[in-house]
Amino acid sequence: MTTPAIELIHIDKRFGPVHANKDVTLSVGQGSIHGIIGENGAGKSTLMSILFGFYAADSGEIRVKGQPVKIKSSSDAIAQGIGMVHQHFMLVDPFTVLENVVLGVEGGALIGPALAKARSELKRLADDYDMQVNPDAIVGELPVGLQQRVEILKALYKGADVLILDEPTGVLTPDEADHLFRILGTLRDQGKTVILITHKLREIMAITDHVSVMRRGELVANFETKDTSVDELAEAMVGRSVLLHVEKGKATPGEMVLEVKDLVWRDSKNVARVDHVSFSVRKGEIVGIAGVSGNGQSELLDCIAGITKPTSGEIIFEGKSIGQLADPRHLREEGLAHVPEDRQHRGLITAFDASESSILGWQFEEELGHGFRLNRKKVVESCLREMKEFDVRPANPLLKSAKFSGGNQQKIILAREMSSNPDLLIIGQPTRGVDIGAIEFIHKRIIELRDAGKAILLVSVELDEIRSLSDRIIVMFAGKVMGERDSSADERDIGLLMAGVQKGVAA
């Protein structure tokens, strides 16, 4: 048998009372794509962070190609041929692609020779793995799919034979995800080893050779991917049968809650990112906005939430025209709750503890204190109650928001907004980076809110999610509404609208 590329043997890790990894033993074959799945807080990212040198295991052994190694830092991991692409990219936005690639391996005081070497090597890698990107482009100006490509190229440039990817498709469009899978397949075919951490079971089935399942810090199952199924993996992850489709009755829409009339928002370059958009949302219905990321959905949500002032047009919320006047605090007081698309920059303050993040936007509520003085005990009690209801792990209100996994950060935000009993809930990417058990829970809560007579506006790049949850679907392309469909609409029809094609004519 071929010596495994990576062996993790009896790895154990605690963070205070939290037992993140419990005697985990894992073997990853050379030249394979190995998936690691599990619920939020199952210990997947901790295990890979130990392999990459971010954390030191309390006990256990790491072997690379059969040889025991000590990995005390990311530099040690890189020296062993291990690279990692994190869920939230580790790039310097003002730097060029080339500068990001050589960062940390400049090779001396003079940057010129390093950049020249990197330019040549970057072209070779891009050609070999079909990852073309302009080396002189400013990273912060690139779309997220190309930024991820830069992260992969950076790891390969540093000599990675083993590439760890943490939730790599959470920020990608379907087309970008498909292209990533082709890249990973090429890497495997050329002898590289890929470790893929993901919540998306269909991706596991589509691209991996082997899959390991973690639950509550333990490795509970290993499968050859070809010998398992989505249902079996879901049950192994959660420890019970999981409903993989949304069950909901027929909507009974009531009074109008939100009307958007001829809304326009132009950016600093006078480009219409929201271009004469009109639609409505009523009580007791879910209206989904479908579209490839970057086609005006984010800007539309910002206008409705009062974060951005529209250039023209009108927003009417519960009979009041608010488009040019509203601010987020005013809208919250009127009964609007908002789950932003970007949880780390919009939904949380990562330096705050979870109890503080759990009241952002609601800190002036009387039950939490008086004036500028918060009742700390009540804040912590409120957070703990929401954590238990939404299964946030660990259920520790005093833990810094940055210390939670991405999916658990998302659940803190969802708990905060859903628990406010809003008249209108607007949600951007509700299940991005969330595990399958939590997705089932979140979907049920959204349906419950609808059935309680609440109005819900949902934006998601996951077309399956939009079709499963929505009663009506609005499709956006290049800032415009291309059409409206009901939830039974053909996926190809919606896909064409998302691509800007209407009635056989390109927009």
Residue pairs with C-beta under 8 A, 6 or more apart in sequence:
2 29
2 30
3 30
3 65
3 66
4 27
4 28
4 29
4 30
4 63
4 65
4 66
5 28
5 29
5 30
5 31
5 32
5 64
5 65
5 161
5 162
5 193
6 26
6 27
6 28
6 51
6 62
6 63
6 64
6 82
6 162
6 193
6 195
7 25
7 26
7 27
7 28
7 61
7 62
7 63
7 66
8 24
8 25
8 26
8 27
8 47
8 50
8 51
8 60
8 61
8 62
9 25
9 60
9 61
9 62
9 63
10 23
10 24
10 25
10 59
10 60
10 61
11 21
11 23
11 24
11 25
11 26
11 47
11 50
11 57
11 59
11 60
11 61
11 62
12 21
12 22
12 23
12 24
12 57
12 58
12 59
12 60
13 19
13 20
13 21
13 43
13 46
13 47
13 50
13 55
13 57
13 58
14 20
14 58
17 394
18 394
18 396
19 217
20 43
20 46
20 217
21 43
21 46
21 47
21 50
21 57
21 217
22 43
22 216
22 217
22 218
23 60
23 218
24 43
24 47
24 60
24 214
24 217
24 218
24 219
25 219
26 36
26 47
26 212
26 219
28 34
28 162
28 193
28 195
28 210
29 193
29 209
29 210
30 65
30 191
30 193
31 188
31 191
31 192
31 193
32 188
32 193
32 194
32 209
32 210
33 184
33 185
33 188
33 193
33 194
33 196
33 207
33 208
33 209
33 210
34 193
34 194
34 195
34 196
34 208
34 209
34 210
34 211
34 212
35 196
35 197
35 198
35 204
35 207
35 208
35 210
35 211
35 212
35 225
36 44
36 47
36 48
36 195
36 196
36 197
36 211
36 212
36 214
37 44
37 197
37 198
37 199
37 201
37 204
37 211
37 212
37 213
37 214
37 233
37 237
38 44
38 213
38 214
38 215
38 237
38 435
39 215
39 237
39 238
39 393
39 407
39 435
39 436
39 437
39 438
40 393
40 405
40 406
40 407
40 408
40 411
40 434
40 435
40 438
41 216
41 393
41 394
41 405
41 407
41 408
42 214
42 215
42 216
42 217
42 237
42 435
43 214
43 216
43 217
43 218
44 197
44 214
45 87
45 166
45 197
45 405
46 55
47 214
48 84
48 164
48 166
48 195
48 197
49 55
50 56
50 57
50 62
50 71
51 62
51 71
51 77
51 82
51 164
52 71
52 74
52 77
52 82
52 84
52 164
53 71
53 72
53 73
53 74
53 75
53 76
53 77
54 74
56 72
61 68
62 68
62 69
62 70
62 71
63 69
64 80
64 81
64 82
64 162
69 76
69 80
70 76
71 77
71 80
71 82
74 84
77 83
77 84
78 158
78 159
78 160
81 159
81 160
81 161
81 162
82 160
82 161
82 162
82 164
83 154
83 155
83 156
83 158
83 160
83 162
83 163
83 164
84 155
84 163
84 164
84 165
84 166
85 148
85 151
85 152
85 155
85 163
85 164
85 165
85 166
85 168
86 151
86 166
87 166
87 167
87 168
87 170
87 406
87 433
88 344
88 406
89 147
89 148
89 151
90 151
91 100
91 139
91 147
91 150
91 151
92 99
92 100
92 103
92 139
93 138
93 139
93 140
94 138
94 139
94 140
95 103
95 138
95 139
96 135
96 136
96 137
96 138
96 139
97 122
97 133
97 134
97 135
97 136
97 137
97 139
97 142
97 150
97 153
98 115
98 118
98 119
98 122
98 135
98 136
99 115
100 139
100 150
100 154
101 118
101 122
101 135
101 150
101 153
101 154
101 157
102 111
102 114
102 115
102 118
102 157
103 154
104 158
105 114
105 157
105 158
106 114
107 113
107 114
107 117
108 114
118 135
118 157
119 135
121 157
122 135
122 153
122 157
123 135
125 131
125 153
125 156
125 157
126 132
126 133
126 153
128 186
128 190
129 152
129 156
129 183
129 186
129 187
129 190
130 179
130 182
130 183
130 186
131 149
131 152
131 153
131 183
133 142
133 146
133 149
133 150
133 153
137 146
139 147
139 150
142 150
143 294
144 171
144 172
144 176
144 293
145 171
145 172
145 173
145 176
145 179
145 180
148 168
148 171
148 172
148 176
148 180
149 183
152 163
152 165
152 183
155 163
156 163
160 192
161 191
161 192
161 193
162 192
162 193
162 194
162 195
163 187
163 192
163 193
163 194
163 195
164 195
164 197
165 184
165 194
165 195
165 196
165 197
166 197
167 197
167 198
167 199
167 406
167 433
168 180
168 196
168 198
169 176
169 177
169 180
169 198
169 200
169 203
170 406
170 432
170 433
171 293
171 432
172 180
173 292
173 293
173 461
174 292
174 461
174 463
175 292
177 203
181 203
181 206
181 207
184 194
184 196
184 207
185 207
187 194
188 194
188 209
196 203
196 204
196 207
196 208
198 204
199 407
199 433
199 434
199 435
199 436
199 439
201 230
201 233
201 234
201 436
202 230
204 211
204 225
204 233
205 225
205 229
205 230
205 233
208 225
209 224
209 225
210 222
210 223
210 224
210 225
211 222
211 223
211 225
211 228
211 233
212 219
212 221
212 222
212 223
213 219
213 220
213 221
213 222
213 223
213 233
213 236
213 237
214 220
215 236
215 237
215 238
215 239
220 236
221 236
223 232
223 233
230 244
231 241
231 242
231 244
234 241
234 242
234 244
234 436
235 241
235 242
237 435
237 436
237 437
238 436
238 437
242 436
242 437
242 440
243 440
244 436
244 440
245 468
246 443
246 447
246 468
246 469
247 447
248 447
248 450
248 451
248 469
249 451
251 284
251 285
251 286
251 450
251 471
252 284
253 282
253 283
253 284
253 285
253 471
254 282
254 283
254 284
254 453
255 282
255 283
256 280
256 281
256 282
256 316
256 319
257 281
257 282
257 283
257 317
257 318
257 423
257 424
257 455
258 280
258 281
258 304
258 315
258 316
258 317
258 424
258 455
258 457
259 280
259 314
259 315
259 316
260 277
260 278
260 279
260 280
260 300
260 304
260 313
260 314
260 315
260 316
261 278
261 313
261 314
261 315
261 316
262 276
262 277
262 278
262 312
262 313
262 314
263 274
263 276
263 277
263 278
263 300
263 303
263 310
263 312
263 313
263 314
263 315
263 323
264 272
264 274
264 275
264 276
264 277
264 310
264 311
264 312
264 313
265 272
265 273
265 274
265 299
265 300
265 302
265 303
265 308
265 310
265 311
266 272
266 273
266 311
267 273
272 311
272 479
273 296
273 299
273 479
274 296
274 299
274 300
274 303
274 310
274 479
275 296
275 478
275 479
275 480
276 313
276 480
277 296
277 300
277 313
277 476
277 479
277 480
277 481
278 481
279 287
279 474
279 481
279 484
280 287
281 287
281 424
281 455
281 456
281 457
282 455
283 423
283 453
283 454
283 455
284 450
284 451
284 453
284 454
284 455
285 450
285 455
285 456
285 471
285 472
286 446
286 447
286 450
286 456
286 457
286 458
286 469
286 470
286 471
286 472
287 456
287 457
287 458
287 470
287 471
287 472
287 473
287 474
288 458
288 459
288 460
288 466
288 467
288 469
288 470
288 472
288 473
288 474
289 297
289 300
289 457
289 458
289 459
289 466
289 473
289 474
289 475
289 476
290 460
290 463
290 466
290 473
290 474
290 475
290 476
290 494
290 497
290 498
291 297
291 461
291 475
291 476
291 477
291 498
292 461
292 477
292 498
292 499
293 461
295 476
295 477
295 478
295 479
295 498
296 476
296 478
296 479
296 480
297 428
297 459
297 476
298 341
298 428
298 459
299 308
299 479
300 459
300 476
301 338
301 340
301 341
301 426
301 428
301 457
301 459
302 308
303 309
303 310
303 315
303 323
304 315
304 336
304 426
304 457
305 328
305 331
305 336
305 338
305 340
305 426
306 322
306 326
306 327
306 328
306 330
306 331
307 328
309 323
309 324
310 323
310 324
313 323
314 321
314 323
315 321
315 322
315 323
315 326
316 322
316 323
317 326
317 331
317 334
317 336
317 424
318 334
318 335
318 423
318 424
320 334
322 330
322 331
322 334
328 338
328 361
329 361
329 364
331 338
332 338
332 361
332 362
332 420
334 423
335 422
335 423
335 424
336 422
336 423
336 424
336 425
336 426
337 417
337 418
337 420
337 422
337 424
337 425
337 426
338 417
338 425
338 426
338 427
339 347
339 413
339 414
339 417
339 425
339 426
339 427
339 428
339 430
340 346
340 347
340 413
340 428
341 428
341 429
341 432
341 459
342 428
343 406
343 409
343 410
343 413
343 432
344 350
344 409
347 357
347 360
347 409
347 410
347 413
348 357
348 360
348 401
348 409
348 412
348 413
349 356
349 357
349 360
349 401
350 400
350 401
350 402
351 400
351 401
351 402
352 360
352 400
352 401
353 397
353 398
353 399
353 400
353 401
354 383
354 387
354 392
354 396
354 397
354 398
354 399
354 400
354 401
354 404
354 412
355 379
355 380
355 382
355 383
355 384
355 397
355 398
356 379
356 401
357 401
357 412
357 413
357 416
358 379
358 382
358 383
358 386
358 397
358 412
358 415
358 416
359 365
359 368
359 374
359 379
359 382
359 383
359 416
360 416
361 416
362 368
362 416
362 420
363 374
367 378
368 374
368 375
368 378
368 379
368 382
369 375
369 378
369 379
379 397
380 397
380 398
383 397
384 395
384 397
386 392
386 412
386 415
386 416
386 419
387 395
387 396
387 397
387 412
387 415
388 395
389 415
389 419
390 411
390 412
390 414
390 415
390 441
391 411
391 437
391 438
391 441
392 404
392 408
392 411
392 412
392 415
393 405
393 408
401 409
401 412
404 412
406 432
406 433
407 433
407 434
407 435
407 438
410 430
410 431
410 432
410 433
410 434
411 434
411 438
411 442
414 430
414 442
414 445
417 425
417 427
418 425
418 445
418 449
422 454
423 454
423 455
424 454
424 455
424 456
424 457
425 446
425 449
425 454
425 455
425 456
425 457
426 456
426 457
426 458
426 459
427 446
427 456
427 457
427 458
427 459
428 459
428 460
429 459
429 460
429 461
430 442
430 446
430 458
430 460
430 465
431 438
431 439
431 442
431 443
431 460
431 462
431 465
434 442
443 465
443 468
443 469
446 456
446 458
446 469
447 469
449 456
450 456
450 471
458 466
458 469
458 470
460 466
463 491
463 494
463 495
463 498
466 473
467 473
467 487
467 489
467 491
467 494
468 487
470 487
471 486
471 487
472 484
472 485
472 486
472 487
473 484
473 485
473 486
473 487
473 489
473 494
474 481
474 483
474 484
475 481
475 482
475 483
475 484
475 485
475 494
475 497
475 498
476 482
477 497
477 498
477 499
477 500
477 507
478 500
478 507
480 507
482 497
482 498
482 500
482 502
482 507
483 497
483 502
485 493
485 494
485 497
496 502
500 506
500 507
501 507
